Amino acid sequence: MATATNIVPATDLTQPPTTLPRECTFSESDWKALAPFWYPVAFSHEVTAAPYAARLLDERVVVYRLSNGSLAAAKDICFHRGAPLSMGHVENDEIICKYHGLRYDASGKCTCIPAHPGGAISPRLRLHTFPVQEAFGLVWVRLVDDGPRPLPVMDEWSDPEYLPVLPNSVLMQASAGRQMEGFLDVSHFAFVHVETFGELDNQEVPDYAITKTGEGFVADYFSTVSNYSRGFKHLNPPGFVWHRRFEVFLPFTAKLTVTFPGDGKLHILNAASPVSARQTRLFVPICRNFDKDAPLQSTLDFNHAVFAEDQAIVEQQYPEDLPLDLQAEAHFPADRSSIAYRKGLAGLGLGRTYTA
């Protein structure tokens, strides 16, 4: 079973309730509903001893690695004069502000004011830290610690029978909700993905089942639409029925498992990280238990092409916000997963004119 490592909890639980980021693009109620969940903000290899700046739900976040390999995360601001800590550096596991040299340990405590060595340090000079952990080659952060909350599940990532692959992330000028709904949609294959794996002569969507789970829901979709790329459709056995299982972890992560001929399994984790209400950084860890000796570049190229086809549509959808009012847009039976997803987001307490 894959396990997340280096879990660092938020340390200052006496802080006042979290305020919204400056120029927040979310409504207050939506931001507070989303902030307790885990989201990826970087690849593990991007975070070193040098401070790494990220943005999540409009909040500026700084992440850095300690000498023992674990991580620390905090608001990217020194409360002395508002300088971004990501402009500074890390020394002896302390992050040092570039402006006046104030030093903070991994718990957020200010340990030194160079202008007054040995002097008293105000308790106000304390960083607002965030829980942070690593899993699936990604660094995950949550902005509000409301108690234990599990990460999405992708056990195969650490299974030696599987080959893990990390494509580049994609920055999308679209809401995370719209992107996620597009990933779950099964009736667009023949039209949007016609250059990659879609089949214009295979447009019908068979009925499929939705099963609710504690984290969201599962959709099991069976069809004859092959997952082979256009140049390899000849490998598809006649009459083979493809099983695509979508496991949704609300609000913005879903795992797709595609069963190939010969019981090969391809797992794709669609982890949409909301930079703001209408900008999303998409991470897509992939692993498979077949073709493990094949060149990786073809897998990366195919994955990029598929998501580029989706991006071209999602970035043009209007309204940009994902409507949770089921009367706001029309639906047909193939939209069963979309309807379940919108209901799931509403169940988290998001507004009916949800902005992300």
C-alpha positions as CSV (number, residue, x, y, z in Angstrom):
1,M,0.0,0.0,0.0
2,A,1.3,3.5,-0.9
3,T,1.9,5.6,2.2
4,A,2.4,9.4,2.3
5,T,5.6,10.5,4.0
6,N,6.9,13.4,6.0
7,I,3.6,14.6,7.4
8,V,4.1,18.0,9.1
9,P,1.0,19.3,11.0
10,A,0.2,23.0,11.4
11,T,1.8,24.0,14.6
12,D,0.2,27.2,15.9
13,L,-3.4,26.1,16.7
14,T,-3.9,29.2,18.9
15,Q,-3.9,31.5,15.9
16,P,-7.2,33.3,15.1
17,P,-9.5,31.9,12.4
18,T,-7.8,32.0,9.0
19,T,-8.6,35.1,7.0
20,L,-9.1,35.0,3.3
21,P,-6.1,35.7,1.1
22,R,-5.8,39.2,-0.4
23,E,-7.8,39.7,-3.6
24,C,-9.4,36.3,-3.1
25,T,-11.3,35.1,-6.1
26,F,-13.5,32.7,-4.1
27,S,-16.5,33.6,-2.0
28,E,-15.8,33.3,1.7
29,S,-18.0,30.3,2.2
30,D,-16.5,28.5,-0.8
31,W,-12.9,29.2,0.3
32,K,-13.6,27.9,3.8
33,A,-15.2,24.8,2.4
34,L,-12.2,24.0,0.2
35,A,-9.3,25.0,2.4
36,P,-9.2,21.9,4.6
37,F,-8.5,19.5,1.7
38,W,-5.2,18.3,0.4
39,Y,-3.9,19.7,-2.9
40,P,-0.6,19.2,-4.7
41,V,1.4,22.4,-5.1
42,A,4.7,21.1,-6.5
43,F,6.6,18.0,-7.7
44,S,8.8,16.5,-5.0
45,H,11.8,17.1,-7.1
46,E,11.0,20.8,-7.3
47,V,11.2,21.3,-3.6
48,T,14.8,21.5,-2.3
49,A,16.5,23.4,0.5
50,A,15.8,26.5,-1.6
51,P,12.4,28.0,-0.7
52,Y,9.8,27.2,-3.4
53,A,6.9,29.6,-4.0
54,A,3.4,28.3,-4.8
55,R,-0.1,29.6,-4.9
56,L,-3.1,27.6,-3.6
57,L,-6.7,28.9,-3.4
58,D,-5.2,32.4,-3.9
59,E,-2.9,31.9,-0.8
60,R,0.8,32.5,-1.3
61,V,2.6,29.4,0.1
62,V,6.3,28.7,0.6
63,V,7.6,25.2,0.8
64,Y,11.1,24.0,1.6
65,R,13.0,20.8,2.5
66,L,14.8,20.2,5.8
67,S,18.1,18.5,6.3
68,N,16.4,15.2,7.2
69,G,14.4,15.2,4.0
70,S,11.1,16.3,5.5
71,L,9.2,19.4,4.4
72,A,8.0,22.6,5.9
73,A,5.3,24.9,4.5
74,A,4.0,28.3,5.6
75,K,2.4,31.5,4.3
76,D,4.9,33.2,2.0
77,I,5.2,36.3,4.2
78,C,7.5,37.6,6.9
79,F,5.2,39.5,9.3
80,H,7.9,42.0,10.1
81,R,7.6,44.0,6.9
82,G,5.7,41.7,4.5
83,A,8.6,40.4,2.4
84,P,8.1,37.0,0.7
85,L,10.0,34.3,2.5
86,S,10.5,32.6,-0.9
87,M,13.0,35.4,-1.7
88,G,15.2,34.2,1.1
89,H,17.1,31.1,1.8
90,V,17.3,28.1,4.2
91,E,20.2,27.6,6.6
92,N,20.5,25.0,9.4
93,D,16.8,24.1,8.8
94,E,15.7,27.8,9.3
95,I,14.2,29.9,6.6
96,I,15.8,33.4,6.5
97,C,14.0,36.5,5.3
98,K,16.0,38.3,2.7
99,Y,14.8,41.8,3.8
100,H,16.1,41.9,7.4
101,G,17.5,38.4,8.0
102,L,14.9,37.2,10.5
103,R,15.2,33.5,11.0
104,Y,12.3,31.0,11.6
105,D,12.4,27.4,12.5
106,A,10.2,24.7,10.9
107,S,7.5,25.2,13.6
108,G,7.3,28.9,12.5
109,K,9.0,30.3,15.6
110,C,11.2,33.3,15.0
111,T,14.6,32.4,16.5
112,C,16.7,35.5,15.7
113,I,16.5,39.2,14.8
114,P,19.9,40.1,13.6
115,A,19.4,43.8,14.4
116,H,19.0,42.9,18.0
117,P,21.0,39.7,18.8
118,G,20.0,38.2,22.1
119,G,17.0,40.6,22.4
120,A,13.4,39.6,23.1
121,I,11.4,38.4,20.2
122,S,7.7,39.3,19.9
123,P,5.3,36.4,19.7
124,R,3.8,38.1,16.7
125,L,6.9,37.2,14.7
126,R,5.6,33.7,14.1
127,L,4.9,32.1,10.7
128,H,1.5,30.8,9.8
129,T,2.5,27.2,9.0
130,F,0.5,24.6,7.0
131,P,0.3,20.8,7.1
132,V,2.5,19.3,4.3
133,Q,3.3,15.8,3.0
134,E,4.6,13.9,0.0
135,A,2.9,11.2,-2.0
136,F,2.9,10.0,-5.7
137,G,5.9,12.2,-6.5
138,L,4.0,15.3,-5.4
139,V,4.0,17.8,-2.5
140,W,0.6,18.2,-0.9
141,V,-0.6,21.1,1.3
142,R,-3.8,21.9,3.1
143,L,-4.5,25.5,4.3
144,V,-6.8,24.7,7.2
145,D,-6.2,21.8,9.6
146,D,-9.7,20.7,10.8
147,G,-8.6,17.3,11.9
148,P,-7.3,14.1,10.2
149,R,-8.1,14.0,6.5
150,P,-6.7,11.3,4.2
151,L,-5.0,11.9,0.8
152,P,-6.5,10.5,-2.4
153,V,-5.5,6.8,-2.8
154,M,-3.1,5.5,-5.5
155,D,-1.6,2.4,-3.9
156,E,-0.1,1.2,-7.2
157,W,2.4,4.1,-7.2
158,S,4.7,2.3,-4.7
159,D,3.9,-1.2,-6.0
160,P,7.1,-2.7,-7.7
161,E,4.8,-4.4,-10.3
162,Y,4.0,-1.0,-11.7
163,L,6.0,1.6,-13.6
164,P,5.5,5.1,-12.2
165,V,5.5,8.0,-14.7
166,L,5.3,11.8,-13.9
167,P,4.3,13.9,-16.8
168,N,4.8,17.7,-16.7
169,S,2.1,19.7,-14.9
170,V,-0.3,21.8,-17.0
171,L,-1.4,25.3,-16.1
172,M,-5.0,25.8,-17.2
173,Q,-6.9,29.0,-17.4
174,A,-10.0,27.3,-16.2
175,S,-11.7,26.3,-12.9
176,A,-10.7,23.1,-11.2
177,G,-14.3,22.0,-11.1
178,R,-14.7,22.4,-14.9
179,Q,-11.5,20.5,-15.5
180,M,-12.5,17.7,-13.1
181,E,-15.9,17.3,-14.7
182,G,-14.3,17.1,-18.1
183,F,-12.0,14.3,-16.9
184,L,-15.0,12.3,-15.6
185,D,-17.0,12.8,-18.8
186,V,-17.4,9.8,-21.1
187,S,-19.5,11.1,-23.9
188,H,-16.9,13.5,-25.4
189,F,-14.3,10.8,-26.4
190,A,-15.4,10.5,-30.1
191,F,-15.4,14.3,-30.6
192,V,-12.7,15.9,-28.4
193,H,-10.2,13.0,-28.6
194,V,-10.6,12.1,-32.2
195,E,-6.9,12.7,-32.9
196,T,-5.7,10.6,-30.0
197,F,-7.9,7.6,-29.0
198,G,-11.5,8.7,-29.8
199,E,-13.6,6.8,-32.4
200,L,-16.0,8.8,-34.5
201,D,-17.9,5.6,-35.4
202,N,-18.3,4.6,-31.7
203,Q,-20.3,7.5,-30.1
204,E,-22.9,5.7,-28.0
205,V,-22.5,5.8,-24.3
206,P,-23.8,2.6,-22.6
207,D,-25.5,3.0,-19.2
208,Y,-23.1,2.9,-16.3
209,A,-23.3,2.7,-12.5
210,I,-22.5,5.2,-9.8
211,T,-21.6,4.1,-6.3
212,K,-21.2,6.6,-3.4
213,T,-18.1,6.4,-1.2
214,G,-16.9,8.2,1.9
215,E,-14.6,10.4,-0.2
216,G,-16.9,10.9,-3.2
217,F,-18.1,8.2,-5.6
218,V,-17.0,5.5,-8.1
219,A,-18.2,5.3,-11.7
220,D,-17.7,2.0,-13.5
221,Y,-17.9,2.5,-17.3
222,F,-17.8,-0.4,-19.8
223,S,-17.7,0.2,-23.5
224,T,-15.9,-0.9,-26.7
225,V,-14.1,2.4,-27.1
226,S,-10.4,1.3,-27.2
227,N,-7.8,3.2,-25.1
228,Y,-5.1,2.5,-27.7
229,S,-3.9,5.5,-29.6
230,R,-4.9,5.8,-33.3
231,G,-1.8,4.2,-34.5
232,F,-2.3,1.1,-32.4
233,K,-6.0,0.4,-32.7
234,H,-5.2,-2.8,-34.5
235,L,-4.0,-4.3,-31.2
236,N,-7.6,-4.1,-29.9
237,P,-9.1,-7.7,-29.7
238,P,-12.4,-7.9,-31.6
239,G,-15.4,-7.2,-29.3
240,F,-13.1,-6.4,-26.3
241,V,-15.0,-4.5,-23.6
242,W,-13.0,-1.8,-21.9
243,H,-13.5,-1.1,-18.2
244,R,-12.8,2.4,-17.1
245,R,-13.2,3.0,-13.3
246,F,-13.3,6.5,-12.1
247,E,-12.7,7.0,-8.3
248,V,-13.6,10.5,-7.2
249,F,-12.0,12.1,-4.2
250,L,-13.8,15.3,-3.6
251,P,-13.3,18.1,-4.3
252,F,-10.7,18.0,-7.2
253,T,-9.0,14.6,-7.5
254,A,-10.0,11.5,-9.4
255,K,-8.2,8.2,-10.2
256,L,-9.0,6.6,-13.5
257,T,-8.2,2.9,-13.9
258,V,-8.3,1.5,-17.4
259,T,-8.2,-2.3,-17.9
260,F,-6.3,-3.4,-21.0
261,P,-6.4,-6.7,-22.8
262,G,-4.4,-9.3,-20.9
263,D,-5.5,-7.7,-17.6
264,G,-3.0,-4.8,-18.0
265,K,-3.9,-1.9,-15.7
266,L,-3.3,1.8,-16.4
267,H,-3.9,4.2,-13.5
268,I,-4.1,8.0,-14.0
269,L,-4.5,10.3,-11.0
270,N,-6.1,13.6,-12.1
271,A,-5.1,16.0,-9.3
272,A,-6.4,19.5,-10.1
273,S,-4.9,22.1,-7.8
274,P,-6.9,25.4,-7.7
275,V,-4.4,28.2,-8.0
276,S,-7.3,30.6,-8.0
277,A,-11.0,30.3,-8.9
278,R,-10.3,30.2,-12.6
279,Q,-6.7,29.0,-12.8
280,T,-5.7,25.4,-12.2
281,R,-2.4,23.6,-12.1
282,L,-3.0,20.0,-13.1
283,F,-0.8,17.2,-11.9
284,V,-1.2,13.7,-13.5
285,P,0.8,10.9,-11.9
286,I,0.5,7.7,-14.0
287,C,1.5,4.1,-13.4
288,R,1.0,0.9,-15.4
289,N,1.9,-2.8,-15.0
290,F,2.5,-3.5,-18.7
291,D,5.0,-2.3,-21.4
292,K,7.4,-1.4,-18.5
293,D,10.4,-1.6,-20.9
294,A,8.9,0.6,-23.5
295,P,10.3,4.1,-24.0
296,L,8.6,6.6,-21.7
297,Q,8.5,9.5,-24.1
298,S,5.7,7.9,-26.1
299,T,3.6,7.7,-22.9
300,L,4.4,11.3,-22.0
301,D,3.6,12.5,-25.5
302,F,0.3,10.7,-25.6
303,N,-0.8,11.9,-22.2
304,H,0.1,15.5,-23.2
305,A,-1.9,15.3,-26.4
306,V,-5.0,13.9,-24.6
307,F,-5.0,16.6,-21.9
308,A,-4.3,19.3,-24.5
309,E,-7.4,18.3,-26.4
310,D,-9.4,18.6,-23.1
311,Q,-7.7,21.9,-22.2
312,A,-8.7,23.5,-25.5
313,I,-12.4,22.9,-24.6
314,V,-12.4,23.5,-20.9
315,E,-10.7,26.9,-21.2
316,Q,-13.5,28.1,-23.4
317,Q,-16.5,26.8,-21.4
318,Y,-19.0,29.4,-20.3
319,P,-19.9,30.1,-17.6
320,E,-16.4,29.7,-16.3
321,D,-17.9,28.6,-13.0
322,L,-19.2,25.1,-12.6
323,P,-22.9,25.4,-11.9
324,L,-24.1,23.3,-9.0
325,D,-27.7,24.2,-9.5
326,L,-28.8,21.2,-11.6
327,Q,-31.3,23.4,-13.4
328,A,-28.6,25.8,-14.7
329,E,-27.5,23.4,-17.5
330,A,-29.2,20.6,-19.4
331,H,-28.3,17.0,-18.8
332,F,-28.8,13.6,-20.4
333,P,-28.2,10.0,-19.1
334,A,-24.5,9.9,-20.1
335,D,-24.0,12.8,-17.7
336,R,-24.6,10.6,-14.6
337,S,-21.0,11.1,-13.3
338,S,-21.2,14.9,-13.9
339,I,-24.5,15.1,-11.9
340,A,-23.0,13.0,-9.1
341,Y,-19.9,15.2,-9.0
342,R,-22.0,18.4,-8.8
343,K,-24.1,17.0,-6.0
344,G,-20.9,16.0,-4.2
345,L,-19.5,19.5,-4.4
346,A,-22.8,20.9,-3.2
347,G,-22.6,18.5,-0.3
348,L,-19.3,20.0,0.8
349,G,-21.1,23.2,1.4
350,L,-20.1,25.0,-1.8
351,G,-22.4,27.7,-3.2
352,R,-24.9,27.1,-6.0
353,T,-22.9,29.6,-8.1
354,Y,-19.7,27.9,-7.1
355,T,-16.6,29.8,-8.4
356,A,-14.0,27.1,-8.7
